[in-house]
Each structure stands twice: as structure tokens, then as C-alpha cells.
Amino acid sequence: MPQASMSQQITDYANRANPYPVYQELRRTPVLHEEEGGPYIISSYYDIKALLHDPRLSSEAANLADPSEDELSQSDETGGLPPSFLRLDPPEHDRLRRIANSAFGPPHRPRRIENMRGEMRQIVTELIDGLGDAREVDVVDQFAYPFPVTVICRLLGVPREDEPRFRTWVDPLVATLDPGARQDDGDGAKTAQEARMQLGMYLAGLVEQRTKEPRDDLLSDLVNSRGPDGSMAMMEVLSTTVLLLIAGHETTVNLITNGMLTLLRHPEILARLREDPGLSVNIVEELLRYEPPVQLLPQRTCITDIEVRGVTIPKGSRIWLVLAAGNRDPERFKEPERFDPDRGDIQHLGFGSGIHSCFGAPLARLEAQMALSELARRLENPRLVEDPPPYRPNAVLRGPRHLNIAFDGIR
């Protein structure tokens, strides 16, 4: 049997629990092109960082030499919604992102996230208290998922009684992000399209309400923005809101879960965090390097020929930027395979870089810091029930599907 290609190994579920040996092998050929029409795979830190800032790289599927090859296009275009600004290039990307940012943070809403700190802590406390007398829990289902989805829903202004409905809509949409999930029978695409339509219809109702009766929430600001960049059209509001709902919680679920798994594998660091909650800042940054929730960006296209390390990547070619490989590049980080929150320099690629750097990074950081420090403080003698745990199938947004831990009680 012929050996699987590197792109197949990256997306192979058998490597999901530990993809890092594959990435280590990948870095031997920093610019890898295995087959005609296949992606150019970039795995070194400095090359990835440079390309993330290179205007010759496009996020729009239309710039592919063969747009039908784009595995991700349907994730933004099903259900009749236009692509989110994540899949657009300047100047339209910049206009929509500026409008969204004016509702999300500085300078227009400088304390929107900070003012949620008390409510976020209350949500964390209630979730841990809700574990009751249990001595074994699934961190994903009982904590890491409900925490960020509750936060993003409240940030947007989604009624609390509607919060549980979002997982049934979001999960099939996230599944379409996986470049290994070519659903030839159409079932996955059909499920995602239906979920996106239902989510879009629901959000359209909320948008209509906020147009008539604005409130102090992010959705109202998106609907009623009248700044220098003008306002968003209805469909732009909807596609931006869908993006925020997905990106606003899915990566944070994985960041929290990857974080708890890593801490349980490093009990000496978990013990330090229990005594010093302030260590959570460095822990989260090192987690974003060591176990990033976004492993690769497979949706970049050259709009002209680009040369990387002497290799000419032709116009229209797909490029995969393997962030997780770059984050463990020994050319950039000393002892990259070691989890070390005491590093003096943790300039990771966990949130990407350049114009498409993670929009919600300040919120994700705060959520993960709060979640991990409180779990460390309140769970007595936590330990893994299964290692490695079962992982989600997605190769792009990597994290455990379940993380069962046992503990002796709750403080």
C-alpha cells in the first residue's frame, strides 16, 4: 500500500490525538507540493508569519484557479448568505471588520468585554456549582461548551431561553471547515445548508427586533451602525453574526478543553495555577502555541505567483498554512515540544496574524484564563479518566469531543 500523502496524514483522524509527529516530518520540507492541483503546504513559523501579512494571498474562493476545488466555500455561501468578512479581501474585508469592531471593542466600545467580567465569572461559578455531588464529569459537555456559547449569546443579545438551540445549528456548520471532510454524498452539505438557513432565519428575526427597538448589545450596534464606513446591509449583518457565533465559541471550547487536558498531563503546573491564578495569563498564551485550537488555515489562494524559499507557487494555487507546525518550529522556539508557561517569548500563531488575525482574541483569552483558573482552584485532585480522549473529526478546529475527568470533590 502506498504511503499516504502529508495532506492525507494531516486530515487523517488516526493522527488527531497527536498530530505533532506529522508536523515535525512536514517541517523537513517547509514548502511542500505533492500533487498537481493539490495545495502548497507551508509549515515553518517565519514563512507562515510572512504569508499572513502578504497582500498577494487571498481569502476569497473566487481567486482559485478552479474555485470548485475549494472545500470551504460552502461554509460561507450556503443558505443564501454572502461570505463573511473572514472570506473577503480588502477593501471590503476592512470595511466590514471596522464596522464589526466598532461594536465589539475599542475605541467605540472600549469596555464592552471588560464589563462582562463579573457576568462571566458568575457563569463559571454556576457551571461548577451545577456539577453538584458528581465525581466524574465531561469537561466539554458540562463546562467548556456551555460557558463560551452562553457568553457570546449574551454579548450578541440572544434571549437566554434560545441559547441551547445554537449547538444544533453550529455543529454542522463547523464540520464544513474540515478540508478532509469531502462529503461526496451531499448529506453533510445538505445538513449544513439547512442549519445555516434556520440560523439565518432566526437571526433575521432578532435583527428586525433590534432595528425597531435597539438595546445595549452587540447585535443592536451592528444593525444601527452609522459610522464613517457606513452601515451593514441586512445580509452583511446576518453573515457577520453567524461568523461571530461560530468563531465566538467553537475555538474557545477547544482552547479550554485542550488547556485542561494539558494541565492534567502537567500536574506540577496545575498545582501552581491553583495557588497563583495570575499564572493563567502565561498558561493560555503557551497553550495557544503548544496546543492551538486552530491547527491550520487551508483557505488561502495566490493572486499572483509567489516565491517561498526558492519555490514558485503559481497564481491560483491553494496554500495551507499549518499554524500548529509553525508554533513548534525549532527555528523560532527553544525546546518547542515542551509545555512551558514560563517562556519569556511566546509570540505564537494561535490567533493567526495580519488582517485576518482573530477578531475575538481578547474575549477568548479572558474566557480561557477564567475557566482554567477556576477549574484548577475548585476541583479537588482532578485526573484523567481516558488519555488520549476521543477527538472531534475536524482537522482545522482540533480539540477533544469529550474530556472525562474524575475528582474527589468541589471546593
N, C-alpha and C positions, 0 to 999 in steps of 0.2 A: 504494500500500500504506500503510495507517495506521501511524503511528509506534508502536513498542512502548511499553507502559506502563513506568513506572520499576521496578515489581516484576519485570516480564519482563526488563528490562535488567540488573537485579541478578543474576538467576539465569541469564542468557544466557551460555553458555560462551564466546562470542566476546569477552566482556569479562573473562574470568577472569584473563588475564595482566596486565591493568591496569584494575581497576575504579574507580580513583580519579577519573577524569573523570565517571563516572556519579554517584559520591558527591558530587562538587563541585556538579553540577547538582541533586542531591537536596536539598542544604542550602539551596537557594533557597526551598524550601517545607518548613520544618522539621517540619511535621505534614502528611503527605500521605495523602489517601484518594482513590483513583482510581475505584473501582467499588463498587457495592452488594455487601456481603458480603465484600469484599476487606480486606486488612489496613490498619491505620493505620501508616505508616512514619515513624519518628522518627529524625532524623539529626543533631541538634545535641548537643554534649557535655553541656551543663548539663541539658537535658531528659532525656537518657538517664540521666545520673547520678541525677537526682531520681526517675525512674521505677523504677530498680533498687532504690531504698530505699522505694518506695511500697507499703504493705501492701494497697492496692486492686488491685494487679496479681497475678494468679495464674499459677502454673506448671502447674496441673492442667487437662488437656484437658476434663474434665467441666464446667468453667465456661464453655466456649464456648457461644454461643447455639445453634450447630449443631456438636456435637462431631465429626460425621462429616467436617467440613472440616479437621480437624487433621491435617496431613501427617506429624506426628512421633509420633502416639500409638502407632503400631505398633512403633516402635523400642524402646519400653519394655514393650510388652504381648504381643508375640508369644512363642510358646514357653511360655506358661503362667506366666511370672514376673510378679510385681507391678511397678508402676513403681518406679524407683529414687528416692532422695530428691531427685534433681535435678528430678523432675516432681511433687513434692509441695509443699504449703504447710504453714506452721506450724499446729498444734504437732507434727504427725507428722514433718515435714521436720526440725525442730530435734532431736527425739529421736534419729532415725536418724543425723543428721550428728554429733551429740555422741558417740554410740557409736563411729562410724567414726573420728572424730578422736582419740578416746582411744587407738585402736590405731595411729594414723598419726603423732602428734606430741605436742607439749606439751599439758597438763602431765604426762600419764601416761607418754608415751614421748618425752621431750624430745630425745633424741639418736638416734632411730631413723634419720632421714635423714642426719644428720651422720656417724654411724658407718659409713655406706655410702660415704663419700667415697673411701676407699682402693680399695674394690672397683670403684667407678665409674671411677676413673682407670685401673685395670688393664684394664677392659673397653675403654675408649677406646684405650689403648695397643695392645692386641691387635688391635683392628679396623684401626688404621692400619698396624701391622706386617703384618697379613694382606694388605694391598694389594700387598705384595711388589715386584716389578720393574715393575708396571704404570705406564704413563704417561698413562692416561686411565681415569677411574672414574665410576660413577654414585653420587653422594653419597647419594642416597635409599636405593637398594637395598643398597649396600655399607657404609653407615655410619649415616645418620640414622634408618633404621628399626631395625636390629638393636640399636643402643645403648639407647634407652629401653624397647623391649619386653623386652630382657634384664633391665634394672633393675627394671621393675615386676613381672616374673615372679619374680625373686629376692626382692623385697620381700614379695610375697604368699606365697612358699614353693612356687612351681610347680617341679617337677623339671626340671632343665636339658634333659633329653632331650625334654621335651614342648614346649619353647619355640617351635620352628618351626611347630607346629600352629596357633598362635594367629592368624597372619595370615589363614589361610583362613577363620577364623570371624569375625574382627573386620572385615575389609574390607566384606562385605555389610551388616553392622550399621551401619557408619559411613555407607554410601551412603544409608540411610533418613533421615539427618538433613538432607538437602538439600531445601529447600522447592520446588526446581524439578524434582525427580525424582518426578513423579506417574506411577507405573508402572501404567498402566491395564490392561496385560495380566496383571498379577499376578505376573509372573516375578520381579521384584525383591523383592517382599514375600515370596514363597514361599522364595526363596533365603535371605533374612534370617531368616525363621522357622526354617528348617532349621538355619542356622548357630547361632542362639540356642539351639535345643534341644540341639544337640550340645555347645555350650559349657556350657550349664547342666548337662547330664548329667555331663560331665567334672568340672566344679567340685563337683557334688554328691558325687562320689566322694572328692575331696580334703577336702571338709568332713567327711565321715564319718570319714576317717582322722584329721583334726585333733581331732575330738571324742573319739576314743579315745586318741590319742597326740599331745597338744599339743606344738608346737615353738616356737622363738623366731622367729616370723614373723607378719606382719600377719593372715593368714587365721586362724591359731590364736587370736589376740586377738579377732577378730570373733566367732568361734564360741563362745568361752568368756567373753565379757564379762559381768560381773555387777555393774555399777556402779549409780549412783542412777537411771539411766534404764532399768534392767532389762537384758534381753538381746534380741538379734535372733532372730526366728523363722528357721527354716531358709531359707524363701523370701526373707526380707529379706537374709540373708547372701548368698544367690546373686545377687540383683539388685544389691546393693551391690558385690559382687566384679566382676560384669560391667561395671558403671559404672567402677570403678577401672581395669580392664584397658583399656577403650576410652579413657577420659579420661586415663589414666595414661601413654599413649604416643602416641596419634594427634596431639594438639595439639603435643606436644614434637617429633615428627618434622617437622611443618610449621615450628615455630619454628626449629629447627636449619637446615632447608633454606632457608627464607626468609632466615635470617641469613647463611648462606654466600653466597647469591645477592646479597644487598645488599652484603656486604663486597667481593665481586669486582667489583661495579659502583662501589665507592668504594675503589680500591686504596690511597689515602693513609691511610684508616682501618684497612684490613687491615694495612698496614705498621706502624702504631702499635701495633696489638694484638700483632703478632709480637714487638715489643720490650717491651711492657708488658702481660702477661696480666691484670693487675688492671683494665685498661680494659674487660674483658669484662662487668663488672657494669653499667656505664653503657650499653654497647652493647646488652645484652639488654633493658634497660628501654626504650631508644629503639626497638629492634626491635618490642617489644610495642605501642608507639604507632604506628610507621611502617608496619609490615607484620605486623599481628596475625594469628596463626593462626586465631583465631575471629573471623570478619568480622561476623556478626550473630546475634542471638538472636530467632528467629522464633516462639517458643513461649510468648508471654505473652498473658494474657487479662484484660480488665477485669471485676472482680466487682461494680462499680458504675460509674455514669457518672464520667468523669474529664475535667477540663478542662486542656488543654495549649495555651498561647499563644492563648487565646480560642476554641479548637476543642473542642467537647464530643465525647468519644469514648464511645459508648454502652456500657452494660453488655453483656457477652458478646462484645465485639469483639476480634478478634485485633490484636496490636501486634507489629510488627517493630522491634527496637532495633538500629540499624545501628552497631555499635561502631566499625568501621573509619572510618565517616564522621565520627563524633564525635571520633575520635583525630586527625583532620586539620582540625578546626574552627578557623578563624582567630579566632573569638571567644574561644577558650581558649588556643591555642598560637601563638606568634610564628613566622612562616615555617614553617607546618605541613607544606609539601610537601618540606622539606629534611631529610635524614637527618643528625642532629646529636647524637652521644652526649655532647657537652659541655653540653647543655642543663642549666640549673640546676634546672628544674622539669619532671619527666616523670611527672606523675600521670595515667597513661594508663588506658584502659578495657580493656586487653588481657586482663585476668583477670576482667572484669566488676566488680561491686561489690555491696554489700548481702549479704543472707543466702545468695545463691547464688554468691557470689564463688568463684573457682576453688579447689577443695579441695586440689589438689596443687601450688599455685603455688610453694611453697618447693622442691619436688623439681624442677619444670620449670625454674626459674631456675638451679639448680645444674647440672643436666644441660646446659643450653644454654651456660652460661658455660664449663664444662669442655670441651665439644665444640668450640666455636668457637675458644677459645684454643689448643687442641692442634692443630686443623687449620691454624690460622694459623702456628703455630710449626714444624710438621713438614713441611708441603708446600712444596716449592721452586717459586716462580714459578707459582702456580696461576692458571688463566684459564678463562673460559667457552668451551665448545665451541659452544653454541647459546644465543642470547638474543633473545627470551624462550624459556625451556624449555617443554616441554609440561606443562600443569597438570592436576590432578585435576578431575573434573567438579563436585565438591562446592562450592557457593557459600558454605556455612556454615563448613566447615573448609577454608580455602583454602591451597594450597601446591603446589609442583611435583610432578608424578608422577615425573619423572626430572630430575636435575640433573647433566649430564655435564660434567666439568671435566678439563682437561689440566694436567700439571705436569711438571717436569724431574726430580724425584726426591723421596725421603723423607729427612728429616734424622734 
